[in-house]
Amino acid sequence: MDVDPRHYDLVGINENDIHNVVLSYLVHNCFNETMESFIACTGMKQPDDHLEGMEKRKRIFNFALDGNALKAIELTNQLAHDLLEKNEELYFDLLSIHFGELVRSRKCSEALEFAQAKLTHFGKVQKYVEKLEDFMALLAYEEPDKSPMFHLLGLEHRQKIAESLNRAILGLLLDFLCASVTHESAQLHSNGKADTTDNSS
C-alpha cells in the first residue's frame, strides 16, 4: 500500500535497504571499484552472482559509447548470444551508431554499402522507416554534424543506446541466474523427497 506523502517523516528507513539500493545502482552501472569500496565500508557481503559479466558489460558499454558499435555487438553476442536476435530495435540502434560513425568520417560509399547490407530489411517495418530516412538524409550534407539530424551523431544519442544495451544485458543475466537458482532448488527438493522415500522404505 502506498504511503501518504504527509506521513513520510513517520516511516522508518532500514539501513540495509538503503545499502542494497546503492549496491544495485553500482552494479547496474558497472562501477566496480566504487562498489568494492562501498562493500568494504559497509561490511556487506560481496554479491558474486551480480558481478558475473560486470567487466564485460562495462567494455560493451564503453565501445557503444565511443561509437565502436560493431565491437559492442560482437561482445554482446558472446555474453548474451540471443539478446540482439530477440531485441531487434536495440540491434537496429547499434547498427545505426556504426552507420553514423561512417557518415561522420565521410566514408559515404562505405556507409551506403553498410546500409544496403545491414539496414535495408528494417525498412520493411513501419516503425523503422522514419529513422532510416533520417539517417540516410545525413549523407546529403557536407557537414552532417551541422545538419538537422545532427543529434543522431551526438554523444547523447550513443549514451542512450549504450544504457539501454547495458540494462538489457544485465536483465538477461539476472534472468539466467534466477532460472539457475530455481532449477537448483527444484533439484534439491526432488533429491530431498527421494531421500525421504528411501529412508521410509
N, C-alpha and C positions, 0 to 999 in steps of 0.2 A: 504494500500500500504506500502511495506517495505521502511524503511528509509535508504538512502545511509550511510554506516558507517562513511564516511568522514564528514557527517553533524550531527553526534550525539551531538556535543557540541552546536548545534543550537536548539536542541529540548528542549522545556520546559517540566519540570517534575512536575507533580501535586503531592503535598504533600499527599493529600488524597489517591491517587493511591498507593503511597509507603506504607502508613499505612495499606491499605487494603491487600496488598501483604504480609506484615509482619503478619497481623492478620490471614490471611488464612493459613500461614505456622504454626503458633502457634496452631490453631485449629486442623489442619491436624495431627500434631504430639502430640496432647493431652497435650500441655504444659499449663495447666490450670492456675497455679499461675503466671507464666510469662505473660500469656495473660491478666490476671486481672490487673497486674501492668502496662502493656503496655496501656490498655484501660484507666486506671486512669491517666497516664502521658499525653496521647494524647487527652483525652476528647471524645474519640469515644463512640458510642452507644454500649451497651452490646449486642452481637449477640445471643440472646436467642435461635433462631432457630438452629444455628450451634452448640450450646452447648449440644443439645439433644444427649445423649448417649456417651458424651466425656469420662466420668469416666469409663463407661463400656468398651469402646474401649481401654482405657488405661490398664485396667485389662486384657483384652483379649490379647493385645499386649505383656504384661509382662509375661503372662502364656506361650504363644508361644515361647517367647524369652528364658524363663527359661527351656523349654523342657517339660512343662506340657501341651502337645497338646490336650489331651482328655478334660481337663477343658476349654481350649480355644475353642474347638469345641462346648462344652456344652453351654457356654455363647454366642457364636456366633449364635447358633440355637435359643437362647432366644431373642437376639437382632435383628437378621436378619434371620428369620427362614428358608427361602428358598434359602439363598445365596449359601451355600455349595452344595445344591442339584443341583443348576444351574451351579456352578463353580466347576466341577469335578476335575480339575487339582489342584486347591487350596486345595480341600479336601484331595486329594492324598498326597500333600506336608505335610499337617498337620499330617496325619496318619504316614507318613514316619518319622516325628520327634519322634513320640512315639515309633516306631519300633527301631529307632536309640538309644533312651534312654534305651530301654530294652537290646539291644546289649551291650551298654556301661557298663551297670550294670551286664553283664554276665548272664543275665536271658535268656539263649538261647532257652530253651524249651518254655518259655512264649512268646518269640519273634516269634518263629515258629508258635505257635498256633494263635497268633495275625495276622501274615501274612496270614495264611490259611483262617482265618475268615473275615479279612477286606481288604486284598490287592490282593488276588488271582484273583478276577474278573477284576482287572485293567490289568492283563496280556493278556486279550483278545484284548486290544487296543495297536496298534503297538508303539505309542509314549511313552508308559509306560514300555515297555519290557526291554529296556536297563537300565532304572532307577531301576527297580525291581531287575535285575541281579546284579547291583552294591550294592544295599542294602543287598541282600541275601548273597553276597560274604563276607560281614563283619563278618558273622558267622564263617567263616573258619579261622579267625585269633585269636590267644590268646590275642593279644593286638590290638584291632580294631582301636584304636587311632593312631597307627603307620602303619596302612595298606595303600595301595594305594588309598583307598576310605575314608581316614581319614577326608576329608573336609565335608563329609556328617554328621559328628558328631560335627562339629565345631559351634562356636557362629555365625560366619558369615553366615553360611547356615540357621540357625534358624532366624537370624535377617532379612534376605532377605524374608523369608516366612512370618514373623510377619509383615513386612512393606507392603507386598502385601495384606495380610489379612486386615490390617488397612485401606488401600486405598479402598479395595472392600466394606468394611462395610460403610465407610464414603460416598462413591459414591451411595450406595443403599439408605442410609438415606437421602441424598440430593435429590435423585430422588423422594423419597416418599414425602419429603417436597414440592418439586416443583409441584408434582401432586396434593397435597392437596391444595396448593395456587391456582393452575389453576382451580380446582373444585370449590373452594370457590368463585373465581372471576366469574366463569360461573354462579353460583347460584345467586350472587348479580346482575349480568347483567340481568339474567332471571327475578328476582324479580323486578328489576327496570323497565323492559319492561312491566311487569304485572301491576305495579302501574300506569304507564303512560297510559296504556289501560283503566284501571278502571277510572282514572281521566277524560279521554276524553269522557267516556260514561256519 
